[in-house]
């Protein structure tokens, strides 16, 4: 990566050198870096992206017994700590960034963010968005998701059931009970009836 400042941007620009497609000579004068100690610049993050408004957080991650030995043998960050009192948890002191969230998500169901709540909420939001992208390949209905192959009079019962539940629900029309997308014939005409 190449790091530089540009007069049109307040922060530091991080350039992936392997993705540069062309280079042109700039009209501006080169200014030597005297402001940033790059030996310290990356110490509070995983990866190379330092969020502008990011602050160091005390983060606790709980790992499954099968995954914990791997994480202990290959630390996620230089701040990683683990003691007998921590049990199946590790502690990190860093600024959460995209690379951090990608790393946590790479462990799948083998990890849980215990604290802080804002980092836990961010992971939950990412998982929720992922679920929405993959809903079409899920092959099962559950208490919050109902598939209907076509519009019919029985839909009222499903809608009322979702309205009466605490969590609500999602009703997908044009999907068979097994999750296969079958579509709806003449959707415009059905909407008008």
Buried (B, 14 or more C-beta within 10 A) or exposed (E): EEBEBEEEEEEBEEEEEEEEEEEEEEEEEEEEEEEEEEEEEEEBBBBBBBEEEBEBBEBBBBBEEEBBEEBEEEEBBEBBEBEEEEEBBBBBBBBBBEEBBEBBEEBEEBBBBBBEEEBBEBBEEBEEEEEEEEEEEEEEBEEEBBBBBEBEEEBEEEEEEBEEEEEEBEBBBBBEEEBEEEEBEEEEEEEEE
